Amino acid sequence: MKERCREVLQRAYLFLDEEVLSIEERTQIQVHLDECAPCLEHYGLEREFVLATSRLKGRDECPQKLKAKIQTLLEEA
Ligand SMILES: [Zn+2]
């Protein structure tokens, strides 16, 4: 995975994790996803993760686990 992609995906994950990003940051992510198919694919996958996690909220599921999983995915890519 290219360094640029890694950077963008990490930001995208923050965004999906409901961290507040500036409009500029979100635009940068969007622009990159538009021109980088592998990242778009990754982003789609990740969206599933976040949806799954929010469904698990209120249970004992630890968000740290999800973060570790994401980290693993990033390292494998
Ligand atoms: Zn990319």
N, CA, C, O and the ligand as a Tripos MOL2 file, in Angstrom:
@<TRIPOS>MOLECULE
protein
  309   307    78     0     0
PROTEIN
NO_CHARGES

@<TRIPOS>ATOM
      1 N           0.8440   -1.2100    0.0000 N.3       1 MET1
      2 CA          0.0000    0.0000    0.0000 C.3       1 MET1
      3 C           0.8740    1.2530    0.0000 C.2       1 MET1
      4 O           1.8550    1.3490    0.7380 O.2       1 MET1
      5 N           0.4990    2.1940   -0.8340 N.am      2 LYS2
      6 CA          1.2690    3.4400   -0.9040 C.3       2 LYS2
      7 C           1.1150    4.2450    0.3800 C.2       2 LYS2
      8 O           0.0920    4.1780    1.0620 O.2       2 LYS2
      9 N           2.1460    4.9960    0.6840 N.am      3 GLU3
     10 CA          2.1270    5.8050    1.9070 C.3       3 GLU3
     11 C           0.9390    6.7790    1.8920 C.2       3 GLU3
     12 O           0.2740    6.9910    2.9060 O.2       3 GLU3
     13 N           0.7020    7.3460    0.7440 N.am      4 ARG4
     14 CA         -0.4020    8.2970    0.5880 C.3       4 ARG4
     15 C          -1.7450    7.6300    0.8980 C.2       4 ARG4
     16 O          -2.6160    8.2050    1.5510 O.2       4 ARG4
     17 N          -1.8770    6.4200    0.4130 N.am      5 CYS5
     18 CA         -3.1200    5.6690    0.6240 C.3       5 CYS5
     19 C          -3.3170    5.3860    2.1150 C.2       5 CYS5
     20 O          -4.4130    5.5330    2.6550 O.2       5 CYS5
     21 N          -2.2360    4.9800    2.7540 N.am      6 ARG6
     22 CA         -2.3040    4.6600    4.1770 C.3       6 ARG6
     23 C          -2.7930    5.8900    4.9640 C.2       6 ARG6
     24 O          -3.6420    5.7970    5.8510 O.2       6 ARG6
     25 N          -2.2280    7.0170    4.6030 N.am      7 GLU7
     26 CA         -2.5800    8.2720    5.2570 C.3       7 GLU7
     27 C          -4.0580    8.5990    5.0790 C.2       7 GLU7
     28 O          -4.7640    8.9480    6.0250 O.2       7 GLU7
     29 N          -4.4930    8.4720    3.8360 N.am      8 VAL8
     30 CA         -5.8810    8.7880    3.5180 C.3       8 VAL8
     31 C          -6.8280    7.8490    4.2460 C.2       8 VAL8
     32 O          -7.8400    8.2780    4.8010 O.2       8 VAL8
     33 N          -6.4910    6.5670    4.2390 N.am      9 LEU9
     34 CA         -7.3650    5.5940    4.8860 C.3       9 LEU9
     35 C          -7.4390    5.8220    6.3890 C.2       9 LEU9
     36 O          -8.5020    5.6850    6.9950 O.2       9 LEU9
     37 N          -6.3180    6.1670    6.9780 N.am     10 GLN10
     38 CA         -6.3450    6.4160    8.4170 C.3      10 GLN10
     39 C          -7.2750    7.5770    8.7390 C.2      10 GLN10
     40 O          -8.0160    7.5400    9.7220 O.2      10 GLN10
     41 N          -7.2270    8.5980    7.9070 N.am     11 ARG11
     42 CA         -8.1280    9.7310    8.0960 C.3      11 ARG11
     43 C          -9.5740    9.3250    7.8570 C.2      11 ARG11
     44 O         -10.4810    9.7390    8.5790 O.2      11 ARG11
     45 N          -9.7660    8.5160    6.8430 N.am     12 ALA12
     46 CA        -11.1120    8.0510    6.5260 C.3      12 ALA12
     47 C         -11.6810    7.2710    7.7130 C.2      12 ALA12
     48 O         -12.8630    7.3820    8.0390 O.2      12 ALA12
     49 N         -10.8280    6.4960    8.3390 N.am     13 TYR13
     50 CA        -11.2780    5.7140    9.4940 C.3      13 TYR13
     51 C         -11.6620    6.6180   10.6480 C.2      13 TYR13
     52 O         -12.6550    6.3780   11.3350 O.2      13 TYR13
     53 N         -10.8790    7.6480   10.8550 N.am     14 LEU14
     54 CA        -11.2110    8.6150   11.9060 C.3      14 LEU14
     55 C         -12.5750    9.2280   11.6260 C.2      14 LEU14
     56 O         -13.4120    9.3950   12.5130 O.2      14 LEU14
     57 N         -12.7560    9.5530   10.3620 N.am     15 PHE15
     58 CA        -14.0180   10.1570    9.9380 C.3      15 PHE15
     59 C         -15.1800    9.2070   10.2220 C.2      15 PHE15
     60 O         -16.2190    9.6090   10.7460 O.2      15 PHE15
     61 N         -14.9800    7.9450    9.8640 N.am     16 LEU16
     62 CA        -16.0250    6.9500   10.0750 C.3      16 LEU16
     63 C         -16.2590    6.7130   11.5490 C.2      16 LEU16
     64 O         -17.3480    6.3170   11.9650 O.2      16 LEU16
     65 N         -15.2280    6.9570   12.3330 N.am     17 ASP17
     66 CA        -15.3070    6.7750   13.7700 C.3      17 ASP17
     67 C         -15.9400    8.0100   14.4200 C.2      17 ASP17
     68 O         -15.9240    8.1700   15.6400 O.2      17 ASP17
     69 N         -16.4920    8.8670   13.5770 N.am     18 GLU18
     70 CA        -17.1980   10.0610   14.0110 C.3      18 GLU18
     71 C         -16.2920   11.1280   14.6080 C.2      18 GLU18
     72 O         -16.7370   11.9970   15.3570 O.2      18 GLU18
     73 N         -15.0330   11.0450   14.2640 N.am     19 GLU19
     74 CA        -14.1470   12.1490   14.6030 C.3      19 GLU19
     75 C         -14.4980   13.2820   13.6510 C.2      19 GLU19
     76 O         -14.8820   13.0530   12.5040 O.2      19 GLU19
     77 N         -14.3620   14.4920   14.1380 N.am     20 VAL20
     78 CA        -14.6780   15.6270   13.2760 C.3      20 VAL20
     79 C         -13.4590   15.9970   12.4450 C.2      20 VAL20
     80 O         -12.3890   16.2940   12.9780 O.2      20 VAL20
     81 N         -13.6380   15.9730   11.1520 N.am     21 LEU21
     82 CA        -12.5780   16.4110   10.2550 C.3      21 LEU21
     83 C         -13.0340   17.7060    9.5940 C.2      21 LEU21
     84 O         -14.2300   17.9610    9.4570 O.2      21 LEU21
     85 N         -12.0710   18.5100    9.1910 N.am     22 SER22
     86 CA        -12.4340   19.7430    8.4930 C.3      22 SER22
     87 C         -12.9650   19.4020    7.1040 C.2      22 SER22
     88 O         -12.7370   18.3070    6.5880 O.2      22 SER22
     89 N         -13.6630   20.3420    6.5200 N.am     23 ILE23
     90 CA        -14.1970   20.1350    5.1670 C.3      23 ILE23
     91 C         -13.0420   19.8240    4.2170 C.2      23 ILE23
     92 O         -13.1600   18.9770    3.3320 O.2      23 ILE23
     93 N         -11.9440   20.5110    4.4140 N.am     24 GLU24
     94 CA        -10.7710   20.3110    3.5720 C.3      24 GLU24
     95 C         -10.2730   18.8660    3.6700 C.2      24 GLU24
     96 O          -9.9650   18.2390    2.6560 O.2      24 GLU24
     97 N         -10.1960   18.3500    4.8860 N.am     25 GLU25
     98 CA         -9.7370   16.9740    5.0880 C.3      25 GLU25
     99 C         -10.6890   15.9750    4.4410 C.2      25 GLU25
    100 O         -10.2660   15.0140    3.7980 O.2      25 GLU25
    101 N         -11.9750   16.2230    4.6250 N.am     26 ARG26
    102 CA        -12.9520   15.3110    4.0310 C.3      26 ARG26
    103 C         -12.8800   15.3510    2.5110 C.2      26 ARG26
    104 O         -13.0090   14.3240    1.8440 O.2      26 ARG26
    105 N         -12.6740   16.5420    1.9760 N.am     27 THR27
    106 CA        -12.5640   16.6840    0.5250 C.3      27 THR27
    107 C         -11.3500   15.9150    0.0190 C.2      27 THR27
    108 O         -11.4250   15.2310   -1.0010 O.2      27 THR27
    109 N         -10.2450   16.0250    0.7250 N.am     28 GLN28
    110 CA         -9.0300   15.3070    0.3240 C.3      28 GLN28
    111 C          -9.2780   13.8050    0.2920 C.2      28 GLN28
    112 O          -8.8400   13.1130   -0.6270 O.2      28 GLN28
    113 N          -9.9830   13.3090    1.2980 N.am     29 ILE29
    114 CA        -10.3000   11.8800    1.3360 C.3      29 ILE29
    115 C         -11.1770   11.5230    0.1410 C.2      29 ILE29
    116 O         -10.9170   10.5520   -0.5700 O.2      29 ILE29
    117 N         -12.2080   12.3160   -0.0660 N.am     30 GLN30
    118 CA        -13.1400   12.0470   -1.1490 C.3      30 GLN30
    119 C         -12.4260   12.0410   -2.5020 C.2      30 GLN30
    120 O         -12.6400   11.1510   -3.3250 O.2      30 GLN30
    121 N         -11.5790   13.0440   -2.7160 N.am     31 VAL31
    122 CA        -10.8480   13.1470   -3.9770 C.3      31 VAL31
    123 C          -9.9590   11.9180   -4.1640 C.2      31 VAL31
    124 O          -9.8960   11.3490   -5.2540 O.2      31 VAL31
    125 N          -9.2860   11.5210   -3.1080 N.am     32 HIS32
    126 CA         -8.4060   10.3600   -3.2360 C.3      32 HIS32
    127 C          -9.2140    9.1000   -3.5360 C.2      32 HIS32
    128 O          -8.8340    8.2980   -4.3890 O.2      32 HIS32
    129 N         -10.3240    8.9320   -2.8320 N.am     33 LEU33
    130 CA        -11.1520    7.7440   -3.0520 C.3      33 LEU33
    131 C         -11.6970    7.7080   -4.4800 C.2      33 LEU33
    132 O         -11.8650    6.6390   -5.0680 O.2      33 LEU33
    133 N         -11.9650    8.8790   -5.0180 N.am     34 ASP34
    134 CA        -12.4840    8.9350   -6.3790 C.3      34 ASP34
    135 C         -11.4610    8.4560   -7.4030 C.2      34 ASP34
    136 O         -11.8230    7.9060   -8.4420 O.2      34 ASP34
    137 N         -10.2050    8.6660   -7.1080 N.am     35 GLU35
    138 CA         -9.1930    8.3080   -8.1050 C.3      35 GLU35
    139 C          -8.3970    7.0630   -7.7390 C.2      35 GLU35
    140 O          -7.5240    6.6390   -8.4970 O.2      35 GLU35
    141 N          -8.6900    6.4780   -6.5900 N.am     36 CYS36
    142 CA         -7.9090    5.3230   -6.1450 C.3      36 CYS36
    143 C          -8.8420    4.1640   -5.7730 C.2      36 CYS36
    144 O          -9.3710    4.1030   -4.6630 O.2      36 CYS36
    145 N          -9.0280    3.2560   -6.7230 N.am     37 ALA37
    146 CA         -9.9560    2.1460   -6.5310 C.3      37 ALA37
    147 C          -9.6340    1.2740   -5.3100 C.2      37 ALA37
    148 O         -10.5470    0.9100   -4.5690 O.2      37 ALA37
    149 N          -8.3630    0.9310   -5.0850 N.am     38 PRO38
    150 CA         -8.0570    0.0910   -3.9150 C.3      38 PRO38
    151 C          -8.5030    0.7320   -2.5980 C.2      38 PRO38
    152 O          -8.9940    0.0520   -1.6960 O.2      38 PRO38
    153 N          -8.3240    2.0390   -2.5060 N.am     39 CYS39
    154 CA         -8.7400    2.7360   -1.2890 C.3      39 CYS39
    155 C         -10.2580    2.7340   -1.1640 C.2      39 CYS39
    156 O         -10.8010    2.5520   -0.0750 O.2      39 CYS39
    157 N         -10.9170    2.9330   -2.2600 N.am     40 LEU40
    158 CA        -12.3760    2.9410   -2.2490 C.3      40 LEU40
    159 C         -12.8890    1.6030   -1.7400 C.2      40 LEU40
    160 O         -13.8240    1.5370   -0.9420 O.2      40 LEU40
    161 N         -12.2590    0.5450   -2.2170 N.am     41 GLU41
    162 CA        -12.6300   -0.7950   -1.7860 C.3      41 GLU41
    163 C         -12.4420   -0.9540   -0.2800 C.2      41 GLU41
    164 O         -13.3080   -1.4690    0.4280 O.2      41 GLU41
    165 N         -11.2930   -0.5000    0.1790 N.am     42 HIS42
    166 CA        -10.9670   -0.5670    1.5890 C.3      42 HIS42
    167 C         -11.9760    0.2120    2.4130 C.2      42 HIS42
    168 O         -12.4450   -0.2380    3.4580 O.2      42 HIS42
    169 N         -12.2890    1.3880    1.9100 N.am     43 TYR43
    170 CA        -13.2060    2.2910    2.5930 C.3      43 TYR43
    171 C         -14.5780    1.6380    2.7210 C.2      43 TYR43
    172 O         -15.2320    1.7400    3.7590 O.2      43 TYR43
    173 N         -15.0000    0.9760    1.6680 N.am     44 GLY44
    174 CA        -16.2830    0.2860    1.6850 C.3      44 GLY44
    175 C         -16.3140   -0.7980    2.7470 C.2      44 GLY44
    176 O         -17.2810   -0.9400    3.4950 O.2      44 GLY44
    177 N         -15.2320   -1.5550    2.7910 N.am     45 LEU45
    178 CA        -15.0780   -2.6020    3.8020 C.3      45 LEU45
    179 C         -15.1930   -2.0120    5.1940 C.2      45 LEU45
    180 O         -15.9050   -2.5150    6.0640 O.2      45 LEU45
    181 N         -14.4710   -0.9400    5.3610 N.am     46 GLU46
    182 CA        -14.4170   -0.3070    6.6650 C.3      46 GLU46
    183 C         -15.7790    0.1940    7.1270 C.2      46 GLU46
    184 O         -16.1130    0.1540    8.3110 O.2      46 GLU46
    185 N         -16.5500    0.6650    6.1560 N.am     47 ARG47
    186 CA        -17.8750    1.1620    6.4850 C.3      47 ARG47
    187 C         -18.6920    0.0550    7.1350 C.2      47 ARG47
    188 O         -19.4590    0.2880    8.0690 O.2      47 ARG47
    189 N         -18.5080   -1.1500    6.6190 N.am     48 GLU48
    190 CA        -19.1990   -2.2970    7.1980 C.3      48 GLU48
    191 C         -18.7860   -2.5040    8.6480 C.2      48 GLU48
    192 O         -19.6110   -2.7830    9.5180 O.2      48 GLU48
    193 N         -17.4900   -2.3610    8.8820 N.am     49 PHE49
    194 CA        -16.9560   -2.5170   10.2350 C.3      49 PHE49
    195 C         -17.6110   -1.5540   11.1990 C.2      49 PHE49
    196 O         -18.0440   -1.9270   12.2890 O.2      49 PHE49
    197 N         -17.6730   -0.3100   10.7740 N.am     50 VAL50
    198 CA        -18.2050    0.7220   11.6560 C.3      50 VAL50
    199 C         -19.6880    0.4930   11.9140 C.2      50 VAL50
    200 O         -20.1680    0.6710   13.0330 O.2      50 VAL50
    201 N         -20.4000    0.1010   10.8810 N.am     51 LEU51
    202 CA        -21.8270   -0.1920   11.0560 C.3      51 LEU51
    203 C         -21.9850   -1.3200   12.0590 C.2      51 LEU51
    204 O         -22.8490   -1.2750   12.9350 O.2      51 LEU51
    205 N         -21.1440   -2.3260   11.9190 N.am     52 ALA52
    206 CA        -21.1930   -3.4610   12.8290 C.3      52 ALA52
    207 C         -20.9190   -3.0150   14.2620 C.2      52 ALA52
    208 O         -21.5950   -3.4420   15.1980 O.2      52 ALA52
    209 N         -19.9330   -2.1650   14.4160 N.am     53 THR53
    210 CA        -19.5760   -1.6950   15.7490 C.3      53 THR53
    211 C         -20.6800   -0.8790   16.3800 C.2      53 THR53
    212 O         -20.9790   -1.0320   17.5650 O.2      53 THR53
    213 N         -21.2910   -0.0040   15.5830 N.am     54 SER54
    214 CA        -22.3250    0.8270   16.1940 C.3      54 SER54
    215 C         -23.5040   -0.0240   16.6210 C.2      54 SER54
    216 O         -24.2180    0.3080   17.5670 O.2      54 SER54
    217 N         -23.6990   -1.1370   15.9050 N.am     55 ARG55
    218 CA        -24.7630   -2.0410   16.3330 C.3      55 ARG55
    219 C         -24.4020   -2.7030   17.6580 C.2      55 ARG55
    220 O         -25.2710   -3.0830   18.4430 O.2      55 ARG55
    221 N         -23.1020   -2.8290   17.8830 N.am     56 LEU56
    222 CA        -22.6470   -3.5050   19.0950 C.3      56 LEU56
    223 C         -22.5640   -2.5680   20.2990 C.2      56 LEU56
    224 O         -22.3720   -3.0100   21.4310 O.2      56 LEU56
    225 N         -22.7090   -1.2890   20.0420 N.am     57 LYS57
    226 CA        -22.6160   -0.3310   21.1460 C.3      57 LYS57
    227 C         -23.6540   -0.6530   22.2150 C.2      57 LYS57
    228 O         -24.7800   -1.0570   21.9230 O.2      57 LYS57
    229 N         -23.2330   -0.4600   23.4620 N.am     58 GLY58
    230 CA        -24.1420   -0.7970   24.5380 C.3      58 GLY58
    231 C         -23.9120   -2.2210   25.0160 C.2      58 GLY58
    232 O         -24.4330   -2.6340   26.0520 O.2      58 GLY58
    233 N         -23.1310   -2.9590   24.2560 N.am     59 ARG59
    234 CA        -22.7370   -4.2900   24.7330 C.3      59 ARG59
    235 C         -21.3180   -4.1930   25.2660 C.2      59 ARG59
    236 O         -20.7690   -3.1010   25.4180 O.2      59 ARG59
    237 N         -20.7360   -5.3410   25.5450 N.am     60 ASP60
    238 CA        -19.3990   -5.3330   26.1360 C.3      60 ASP60
    239 C         -18.2850   -5.2390   25.1050 C.2      60 ASP60
    240 O         -17.1030   -5.2280   25.4490 O.2      60 ASP60
    241 N         -18.6740   -5.1710   23.8450 N.am     61 GLU61
    242 CA        -17.6690   -5.1030   22.7860 C.3      61 GLU61
    243 C         -16.7470   -3.9010   22.9800 C.2      61 GLU61
    244 O         -17.2020   -2.7750   23.1820 O.2      61 GLU61
    245 N         -15.4750   -4.1590   22.9150 N.am     62 CYS62
    246 CA        -14.4980   -3.1010   23.1550 C.3      62 CYS62
    247 C         -14.0550   -2.4470   21.8430 C.2      62 CYS62
    248 O         -13.6140   -3.1410   20.9270 O.2      62 CYS62
    249 N         -14.1670   -1.1330   21.7470 N.am     63 PRO63
    250 CA        -13.7520   -0.4460   20.5160 C.3      63 PRO63
    251 C         -12.2720   -0.6720   20.1990 C.2      63 PRO63
    252 O         -11.8550   -0.6140   19.0430 O.2      63 PRO63
    253 N         -11.4990   -0.9270   21.2330 N.am     64 GLN64
    254 CA        -10.0680   -1.1670   21.0130 C.3      64 GLN64
    255 C          -9.8550   -2.3790   20.1000 C.2      64 GLN64
    256 O          -8.9290   -2.4250   19.2910 O.2      64 GLN64
    257 N         -10.7280   -3.3310   20.2600 N.am     65 LYS65
    258 CA        -10.6460   -4.5450   19.4250 C.3      65 LYS65
    259 C         -10.8010   -4.1720   17.9640 C.2      65 LYS65
    260 O         -10.0630   -4.6500   17.1020 O.2      65 LYS65
    261 N         -11.7640   -3.3170   17.7010 N.am     66 LEU66
    262 CA        -12.0020   -2.8850   16.3320 C.3      66 LEU66
    263 C         -10.7890   -2.1310   15.7990 C.2      66 LEU66
    264 O         -10.3650   -2.3360   14.6620 O.2      66 LEU66
    265 N         -10.2470   -1.2720   16.6240 N.am     67 LYS67
    266 CA         -9.0800   -0.5090   16.1980 C.3      67 LYS67
    267 C          -7.9260   -1.4430   15.8620 C.2      67 LYS67
    268 O          -7.2160   -1.2360   14.8780 O.2      67 LYS67
    269 N          -7.7430   -2.4660   16.6800 N.am     68 ALA68
    270 CA         -6.6710   -3.4310   16.4360 C.3      68 ALA68
    271 C          -6.9090   -4.1380   15.1070 C.2      68 ALA68
    272 O          -5.9800   -4.3720   14.3340 O.2      68 ALA68
    273 N          -8.1460   -4.4660   14.8630 N.am     69 LYS69
    274 CA         -8.5140   -5.1510   13.6210 C.3      69 LYS69
    275 C          -8.1990   -4.2700   12.4090 C.2      69 LYS69
    276 O          -7.6440   -4.7310   11.4120 O.2      69 LYS69
    277 N          -8.5600   -3.0200   12.5200 N.am     70 ILE70
    278 CA         -8.2800   -2.0680   11.4430 C.3      70 ILE70
    279 C          -6.7820   -1.9610   11.2140 C.2      70 ILE70
    280 O          -6.3080   -1.9610   10.0780 O.2      70 ILE70
    281 N          -6.0520   -1.8730   12.3060 N.am     71 GLN71
    282 CA         -4.6010   -1.7630   12.2110 C.3      71 GLN71
    283 C          -4.0220   -2.9750   11.4760 C.2      71 GLN71
    284 O          -3.1360   -2.8450   10.6310 O.2      71 GLN71
    285 N          -4.5380   -4.1420   11.8160 N.am     72 THR72
    286 CA         -4.0830   -5.3620   11.1550 C.3      72 THR72
    287 C          -4.3530   -5.3030    9.6650 C.2      72 THR72
    288 O          -3.4970   -5.6550    8.8530 O.2      72 THR72
    289 N          -5.5410   -4.8610    9.3130 N.am     73 LEU73
    290 CA         -5.8960   -4.7370    7.9050 C.3      73 LEU73
    291 C          -4.9510   -3.8050    7.1790 C.2      73 LEU73
    292 O          -4.5130   -4.0850    6.0630 O.2      73 LEU73
    293 N          -4.6430   -2.6930    7.8250 N.am     74 LEU74
    294 CA         -3.7470   -1.7280    7.2110 C.3      74 LEU74
    295 C          -2.3660   -2.3210    7.0020 C.2      74 LEU74
    296 O          -1.7180   -2.0800    5.9830 O.2      74 LEU74
    297 N          -1.9300   -3.0880    7.9670 N.am     75 GLU75
    298 CA         -0.5910   -3.6520    7.8560 C.3      75 GLU75
    299 C          -0.5250   -4.7430    6.7870 C.2      75 GLU75
    300 O           0.5000   -4.9300    6.1310 O.2      75 GLU75
    301 N          -1.6270   -5.4490    6.6280 N.am     76 GLU76
    302 CA         -1.6590   -6.5110    5.6170 C.3      76 GLU76
    303 C          -1.7380   -5.9540    4.2000 C.2      76 GLU76
    304 O          -1.2540   -6.5660    3.2480 O.2      76 GLU76
    305 N          -2.3480   -4.7960    4.0810 N.am     77 ALA77
    306 CA         -2.6070   -4.2400    2.7420 C.3      77 ALA77
    307 C          -1.3170   -3.8820    2.0150 C.2      77 ALA77
    308 O          -1.3600   -3.4040    0.8810 O.2      77 ALA77
    309 ZN         -5.2660    5.0830   -2.3600 Zn       78 ZN78
@<TRIPOS>BOND
     1     1     2 1
     2     2     3 1
     3     3     4 2
     4     3     5 am
     5     5     6 1
     6     6     7 1
     7     7     8 2
     8     7     9 am
     9     9    10 1
    10    10    11 1
    11    11    12 2
    12    11    13 am
    13    13    14 1
    14    14    15 1
    15    15    16 2
    16    15    17 am
    17    17    18 1
    18    18    19 1
    19    19    20 2
    20    19    21 am
    21    21    22 1
    22    22    23 1
    23    23    24 2
    24    23    25 am
    25    25    26 1
    26    26    27 1
    27    27    28 2
    28    27    29 am
    29    29    30 1
    30    30    31 1
    31    31    32 2
    32    31    33 am
    33    33    34 1
    34    34    35 1
    35    35    36 2
    36    35    37 am
    37    37    38 1
    38    38    39 1
    39    39    40 2
    40    39    41 am
    41    41    42 1
    42    42    43 1
    43    43    44 2
    44    43    45 am
    45    45    46 1
    46    46    47 1
    47    47    48 2
    48    47    49 am
    49    49    50 1
    50    50    51 1
    51    51    52 2
    52    51    53 am
    53    53    54 1
    54    54    55 1
    55    55    56 2
    56    55    57 am
    57    57    58 1
    58    58    59 1
    59    59    60 2
    60    59    61 am
    61    61    62 1
    62    62    63 1
    63    63    64 2
    64    63    65 am
    65    65    66 1
    66    66    67 1
    67    67    68 2
    68    67    69 am
    69    69    70 1
    70    70    71 1
    71    71    72 2
    72    71    73 am
    73    73    74 1
    74    74    75 1
    75    75    76 2
    76    75    77 am
    77    77    78 1
    78    78    79 1
    79    79    80 2
    80    79    81 am
    81    81    82 1
    82    82    83 1
    83    83    84 2
    84    83    85 am
    85    85    86 1
    86    86    87 1
    87    87    88 2
    88    87    89 am
    89    89    90 1
    90    90    91 1
    91    91    92 2
    92    91    93 am
    93    93    94 1
    94    94    95 1
    95    95    96 2
    96    95    97 am
    97    97    98 1
    98    98    99 1
    99    99   100 2
   100    99   101 am
   101   101   102 1
   102   102   103 1
   103   103   104 2
   104   103   105 am
   105   105   106 1
   106   106   107 1
   107   107   108 2
   108   107   109 am
   109   109   110 1
   110   110   111 1
   111   111   112 2
   112   111   113 am
   113   113   114 1
   114   114   115 1
   115   115   116 2
   116   115   117 am
   117   117   118 1
   118   118   119 1
   119   119   120 2
   120   119   121 am
   121   121   122 1
   122   122   123 1
   123   123   124 2
   124   123   125 am
   125   125   126 1
   126   126   127 1
   127   127   128 2
   128   127   129 am
   129   129   130 1
   130   130   131 1
   131   131   132 2
   132   131   133 am
   133   133   134 1
   134   134   135 1
   135   135   136 2
   136   135   137 am
   137   137   138 1
   138   138   139 1
   139   139   140 2
   140   139   141 am
   141   141   142 1
   142   142   143 1
   143   143   144 2
   144   143   145 am
   145   145   146 1
   146   146   147 1
   147   147   148 2
   148   147   149 am
   149   149   150 1
   150   150   151 1
   151   151   152 2
   152   151   153 am
   153   153   154 1
   154   154   155 1
   155   155   156 2
   156   155   157 am
   157   157   158 1
   158   158   159 1
   159   159   160 2
   160   159   161 am
   161   161   162 1
   162   162   163 1
   163   163   164 2
   164   163   165 am
   165   165   166 1
   166   166   167 1
   167   167   168 2
   168   167   169 am
   169   169   170 1
   170   170   171 1
   171   171   172 2
   172   171   173 am
   173   173   174 1
   174   174   175 1
   175   175   176 2
   176   175   177 am
   177   177   178 1
   178   178   179 1
   179   179   180 2
   180   179   181 am
   181   181   182 1
   182   182   183 1
   183   183   184 2
   184   183   185 am
   185   185   186 1
   186   186   187 1
   187   187   188 2
   188   187   189 am
   189   189   190 1
   190   190   191 1
   191   191   192 2
   192   191   193 am
   193   193   194 1
   194   194   195 1
   195   195   196 2
   196   195   197 am
   197   197   198 1
   198   198   199 1
   199   199   200 2
   200   199   201 am
   201   201   202 1
   202   202   203 1
   203   203   204 2
   204   203   205 am
   205   205   206 1
   206   206   207 1
   207   207   208 2
   208   207   209 am
   209   209   210 1
   210   210   211 1
   211   211   212 2
   212   211   213 am
   213   213   214 1
   214   214   215 1
   215   215   216 2
   216   215   217 am
   217   217   218 1
   218   218   219 1
   219   219   220 2
   220   219   221 am
   221   221   222 1
   222   222   223 1
   223   223   224 2
   224   223   225 am
   225   225   226 1
   226   226   227 1
   227   227   228 2
   228   227   229 am
   229   229   230 1
   230   230   231 1
   231   231   232 2
   232   231   233 am
   233   233   234 1
   234   234   235 1
   235   235   236 2
   236   235   237 am
   237   237   238 1
   238   238   239 1
   239   239   240 2
   240   239   241 am
   241   241   242 1
   242   242   243 1
   243   243   244 2
   244   243   245 am
   245   245   246 1
   246   246   247 1
   247   247   248 2
   248   247   249 am
   249   249   250 1
   250   250   251 1
   251   251   252 2
   252   251   253 am
   253   253   254 1
   254   254   255 1
   255   255   256 2
   256   255   257 am
   257   257   258 1
   258   258   259 1
   259   259   260 2
   260   259   261 am
   261   261   262 1
   262   262   263 1
   263   263   264 2
   264   263   265 am
   265   265   266 1
   266   266   267 1
   267   267   268 2
   268   267   269 am
   269   269   270 1
   270   270   271 1
   271   271   272 2
   272   271   273 am
   273   273   274 1
   274   274   275 1
   275   275   276 2
   276   275   277 am
   277   277   278 1
   278   278   279 1
   279   279   280 2
   280   279   281 am
   281   281   282 1
   282   282   283 1
   283   283   284 2
   284   283   285 am
   285   285   286 1
   286   286   287 1
   287   287   288 2
   288   287   289 am
   289   289   290 1
   290   290   291 1
   291   291   292 2
   292   291   293 am
   293   293   294 1
   294   294   295 1
   295   295   296 2
   296   295   297 am
   297   297   298 1
   298   298   299 1
   299   299   300 2
   300   299   301 am
   301   301   302 1
   302   302   303 1
   303   303   304 2
   304   303   305 am
   305   305   306 1
   306   306   307 1
   307   307   308 2
@<TRIPOS>SUBSTRUCTURE
     1 MET1         2 RESIDUE 1 A MET
     2 LYS2         6 RESIDUE 1 A LYS
     3 GLU3        10 RESIDUE 1 A GLU
     4 ARG4        14 RESIDUE 1 A ARG
     5 CYS5        18 RESIDUE 1 A CYS
     6 ARG6        22 RESIDUE 1 A ARG
     7 GLU7        26 RESIDUE 1 A GLU
     8 VAL8        30 RESIDUE 1 A VAL
     9 LEU9        34 RESIDUE 1 A LEU
    10 GLN10       38 RESIDUE 1 A GLN
    11 ARG11       42 RESIDUE 1 A ARG
    12 ALA12       46 RESIDUE 1 A ALA
    13 TYR13       50 RESIDUE 1 A TYR
    14 LEU14       54 RESIDUE 1 A LEU
    15 PHE15       58 RESIDUE 1 A PHE
    16 LEU16       62 RESIDUE 1 A LEU
    17 ASP17       66 RESIDUE 1 A ASP
    18 GLU18       70 RESIDUE 1 A GLU
    19 GLU19       74 RESIDUE 1 A GLU
    20 VAL20       78 RESIDUE 1 A VAL
    21 LEU21       82 RESIDUE 1 A LEU
    22 SER22       86 RESIDUE 1 A SER
    23 ILE23       90 RESIDUE 1 A ILE
    24 GLU24       94 RESIDUE 1 A GLU
    25 GLU25       98 RESIDUE 1 A GLU
    26 ARG26      102 RESIDUE 1 A ARG
    27 THR27      106 RESIDUE 1 A THR
    28 GLN28      110 RESIDUE 1 A GLN
    29 ILE29      114 RESIDUE 1 A ILE
    30 GLN30      118 RESIDUE 1 A GLN
    31 VAL31      122 RESIDUE 1 A VAL
    32 HIS32      126 RESIDUE 1 A HIS
    33 LEU33      130 RESIDUE 1 A LEU
    34 ASP34      134 RESIDUE 1 A ASP
    35 GLU35      138 RESIDUE 1 A GLU
    36 CYS36      142 RESIDUE 1 A CYS
    37 ALA37      146 RESIDUE 1 A ALA
    38 PRO38      150 RESIDUE 1 A PRO
    39 CYS39      154 RESIDUE 1 A CYS
    40 LEU40      158 RESIDUE 1 A LEU
    41 GLU41      162 RESIDUE 1 A GLU
    42 HIS42      166 RESIDUE 1 A HIS
    43 TYR43      170 RESIDUE 1 A TYR
    44 GLY44      174 RESIDUE 1 A GLY
    45 LEU45      178 RESIDUE 1 A LEU
    46 GLU46      182 RESIDUE 1 A GLU
    47 ARG47      186 RESIDUE 1 A ARG
    48 GLU48      190 RESIDUE 1 A GLU
    49 PHE49      194 RESIDUE 1 A PHE
    50 VAL50      198 RESIDUE 1 A VAL
    51 LEU51      202 RESIDUE 1 A LEU
    52 ALA52      206 RESIDUE 1 A ALA
    53 THR53      210 RESIDUE 1 A THR
    54 SER54      214 RESIDUE 1 A SER
    55 ARG55      218 RESIDUE 1 A ARG
    56 LEU56      222 RESIDUE 1 A LEU
    57 LYS57      226 RESIDUE 1 A LYS
    58 GLY58      230 RESIDUE 1 A GLY
    59 ARG59      234 RESIDUE 1 A ARG
    60 ASP60      238 RESIDUE 1 A ASP
    61 GLU61      242 RESIDUE 1 A GLU
    62 CYS62      246 RESIDUE 1 A CYS
    63 PRO63      250 RESIDUE 1 A PRO
    64 GLN64      254 RESIDUE 1 A GLN
    65 LYS65      258 RESIDUE 1 A LYS
    66 LEU66      262 RESIDUE 1 A LEU
    67 LYS67      266 RESIDUE 1 A LYS
    68 ALA68      270 RESIDUE 1 A ALA
    69 LYS69      274 RESIDUE 1 A LYS
    70 ILE70      278 RESIDUE 1 A ILE
    71 GLN71      282 RESIDUE 1 A GLN
    72 THR72      286 RESIDUE 1 A THR
    73 LEU73      290 RESIDUE 1 A LEU
    74 LEU74      294 RESIDUE 1 A LEU
    75 GLU75      298 RESIDUE 1 A GLU
    76 GLU76      302 RESIDUE 1 A GLU
    77 ALA77      306 RESIDUE 1 A ALA
    78 ZN78       309 GROUP 0 **** ****
